[in-house]
Amino acid sequence: MAGAASRDVRYADMLVVCGNCTWEVHSNFVCPRAAVFENAFERSNPNMVVDLTGEKEQVVAAVIEYIYDGHYGSAEPASDDDISLHADVLRLANQHRMEDLHALDRLYTNMREEDIMLRIAATAIAVTHARELLGDPARYARFNRVVARHAPLAATLAQSLAHALNESQNGSNFASQDTRTPSPP
């Protein structure tokens, strides 16, 4: 992300609520980055309140931090709690069509080799959205940078996409393909 936006709450015009926490945010900055904010804005929500009470407060805080700063969390090696946070951030980002792939990058950067189920989930999301990620030049450039930094992700995606392409040529639905991570050689 090219520089962080101002968090000066004097100009905030939207409120994000999750459990006992609230965040004052700027609609012109958060709406283009996540469908959940854009949808609240489009509904002519007079109070400009986005209620994410069903989510974990830490996950919402991480998403808002990422939207403003381009990163979230610490640079420390991943713990089980961090892996869980990254998985939840990735899920929330996918659920609300957050375009940036930083969550996927963080997930692979901080993931331990034995966390195979998270790799499977991350790969499945990328394969499901392959046409979007590879078809748009701006998205492709970001996606390519992420994949270039993570050889295991690149290998898994290549194998999964080849499998999905083969299946789609045989009349199956591309988006619903089996994206299990192949066994290591």
C-alpha positions as CSV (number, residue, x, y, z in Angstrom):
1,M,0.0,0.0,0.0
2,A,1.4,3.4,-0.9
3,G,1.6,5.2,2.4
4,A,-0.7,5.1,5.3
5,A,-3.9,7.2,5.5
6,S,-4.5,9.7,8.3
7,R,-6.3,8.2,11.3
8,D,-7.3,11.6,12.5
9,V,-10.8,10.8,13.9
10,R,-11.9,14.5,13.5
11,Y,-12.6,13.6,9.9
12,A,-14.0,10.1,10.5
13,D,-17.5,9.6,9.2
14,M,-18.1,5.9,9.8
15,L,-18.2,3.8,13.0
16,V,-17.2,0.1,13.1
17,V,-18.7,-1.8,16.0
18,C,-17.6,-5.3,17.2
19,G,-18.5,-6.5,20.7
20,N,-17.4,-3.9,23.2
21,C,-15.0,-2.2,20.7
22,T,-15.6,0.7,18.3
23,W,-13.4,2.2,15.7
24,E,-13.9,5.6,14.0
25,V,-12.9,5.2,10.3
26,H,-13.0,7.2,7.1
27,S,-15.6,5.9,4.6
28,N,-13.6,7.3,1.6
29,F,-10.7,5.1,2.7
30,V,-12.3,1.9,3.9
31,C,-15.2,1.5,1.5
32,P,-13.1,0.8,-1.6
33,R,-11.1,-1.8,0.3
34,A,-13.8,-4.0,1.7
35,A,-17.3,-4.8,0.6
36,V,-18.7,-4.8,4.2
37,F,-17.9,-1.1,4.5
38,E,-19.0,-0.2,0.9
39,N,-22.3,-2.0,1.5
40,A,-23.0,0.0,4.6
41,F,-22.3,3.2,2.7
42,E,-24.5,2.2,-0.3
43,R,-27.5,1.4,1.9
44,S,-27.7,5.1,2.8
45,N,-27.0,4.2,6.3
46,P,-27.7,7.5,8.0
47,N,-25.6,6.7,11.1
48,M,-22.8,5.1,9.0
49,V,-22.4,2.2,11.5
50,V,-21.0,-1.1,10.4
51,D,-21.8,-3.8,12.9
52,L,-19.3,-6.7,12.9
53,T,-20.3,-8.1,16.3
54,G,-20.2,-11.7,15.0
55,E,-16.5,-11.4,14.5
56,K,-13.6,-11.5,16.9
57,E,-12.5,-8.0,18.1
58,Q,-8.9,-8.9,17.4
59,V,-9.7,-9.9,13.8
60,V,-11.6,-6.7,13.1
61,A,-8.8,-4.6,14.7
62,A,-6.3,-6.4,12.5
63,V,-8.3,-5.8,9.3
64,I,-8.7,-2.1,10.1
65,E,-5.0,-1.8,11.0
66,Y,-4.2,-3.4,7.6
67,I,-6.5,-1.2,5.7
68,Y,-4.9,1.9,7.1
69,D,-1.2,0.8,7.5
70,G,-0.8,-2.0,5.0
71,H,0.1,-4.5,7.7
72,Y,-1.1,-5.8,11.0
73,G,0.3,-7.7,14.0
74,S,3.9,-8.1,14.9
75,A,6.9,-9.3,12.9
76,E,7.6,-12.0,15.5
77,P,7.7,-15.7,14.4
78,A,4.2,-17.2,14.3
79,S,2.6,-18.8,17.4
80,D,-0.6,-20.9,17.3
81,D,-2.5,-17.7,18.3
82,D,-1.0,-15.8,15.4
83,I,-1.8,-18.6,12.9
84,S,-5.4,-18.6,14.2
85,L,-5.5,-14.8,13.8
86,H,-4.1,-14.9,10.2
87,A,-6.6,-17.6,9.3
88,D,-9.5,-15.5,10.7
89,V,-8.2,-12.4,8.9
90,L,-8.0,-14.4,5.6
91,R,-11.5,-15.7,6.1
92,L,-12.9,-12.2,6.8
93,A,-11.0,-10.8,3.9
94,N,-12.4,-13.4,1.6
95,Q,-15.9,-13.1,3.0
96,H,-16.0,-9.4,2.4
97,R,-14.1,-9.4,-0.9
98,M,-11.1,-7.5,0.3
99,E,-9.0,-7.2,-2.8
100,D,-5.6,-7.0,-1.4
101,L,-3.7,-10.3,-0.8
102,H,-1.6,-9.2,2.1
103,A,-3.4,-11.6,4.4
104,L,-2.4,-14.5,2.1
105,D,1.2,-13.2,2.1
106,R,1.3,-12.9,5.9
107,L,-0.2,-16.3,6.2
108,Y,2.5,-17.9,4.1
109,T,5.3,-15.8,5.7
110,N,4.4,-16.7,9.2
111,M,3.1,-20.3,8.7
112,R,5.0,-23.2,10.0
113,E,5.6,-26.1,7.6
114,E,3.4,-28.4,9.6
115,D,0.3,-26.1,9.4
116,I,-0.8,-27.9,6.2
117,M,-4.6,-27.3,6.8
118,L,-4.0,-23.5,6.6
119,R,-2.0,-23.9,3.4
120,I,-4.9,-26.0,2.0
121,A,-7.4,-23.3,2.9
122,A,-5.3,-20.4,1.5
123,T,-4.6,-22.3,-1.7
124,A,-8.3,-23.1,-2.1
125,I,-9.2,-19.5,-1.8
126,A,-6.6,-18.5,-4.4
127,V,-7.7,-21.2,-6.8
128,T,-11.3,-20.3,-6.4
129,H,-10.5,-16.7,-7.4
130,A,-7.8,-17.6,-9.9
131,R,-9.6,-15.9,-12.9
132,E,-9.9,-12.7,-10.9
133,L,-6.3,-12.8,-9.6
134,L,-4.8,-13.6,-13.0
135,G,-7.2,-11.8,-15.3
136,D,-6.8,-8.2,-14.0
137,P,-3.3,-6.6,-14.5
138,A,-3.3,-4.8,-11.2
139,R,-4.4,-7.8,-9.2
140,Y,-2.0,-10.1,-11.2
141,A,0.9,-7.8,-10.3
142,R,0.2,-8.0,-6.6
143,F,-0.6,-11.7,-6.8
144,N,2.6,-12.4,-8.7
145,R,4.7,-10.6,-6.0
146,V,3.1,-12.7,-3.3
147,V,3.7,-15.9,-5.1
148,A,7.2,-15.0,-6.1
149,R,8.1,-14.7,-2.3
150,H,6.6,-18.1,-1.4
151,A,7.8,-21.1,-3.4
152,P,5.5,-23.6,-1.6
153,L,2.5,-21.4,-2.4
154,A,3.6,-21.2,-6.1
155,A,4.1,-25.0,-6.4
156,T,0.8,-25.8,-4.6
157,L,-1.1,-23.3,-6.7
158,A,0.4,-24.5,-10.0
159,Q,-0.6,-28.1,-9.2
160,S,-4.0,-27.1,-8.0
161,L,-4.7,-24.9,-11.0
162,A,-3.5,-27.6,-13.4
163,H,-5.8,-30.1,-11.7
164,A,-8.7,-27.6,-11.8
165,L,-8.0,-26.8,-15.5
166,N,-8.0,-30.5,-16.4
167,E,-11.2,-31.0,-14.5
168,S,-12.9,-28.0,-16.2
169,Q,-11.9,-29.3,-19.6
170,N,-13.7,-32.5,-18.6
171,G,-16.9,-30.6,-18.0
172,S,-16.6,-29.9,-14.2
173,N,-17.1,-26.5,-12.5
174,F,-13.7,-24.7,-12.2
175,A,-14.5,-22.9,-8.9
176,S,-15.5,-26.1,-7.1
177,Q,-12.5,-28.2,-7.8
178,D,-10.6,-30.2,-5.2
179,T,-7.7,-28.0,-4.1
180,R,-6.1,-30.3,-1.7
181,T,-2.4,-29.7,-1.3
182,P,-0.5,-32.5,-3.2
183,S,1.8,-34.7,-1.2
184,P,5.3,-33.5,-1.0
185,P,7.7,-35.4,-3.4
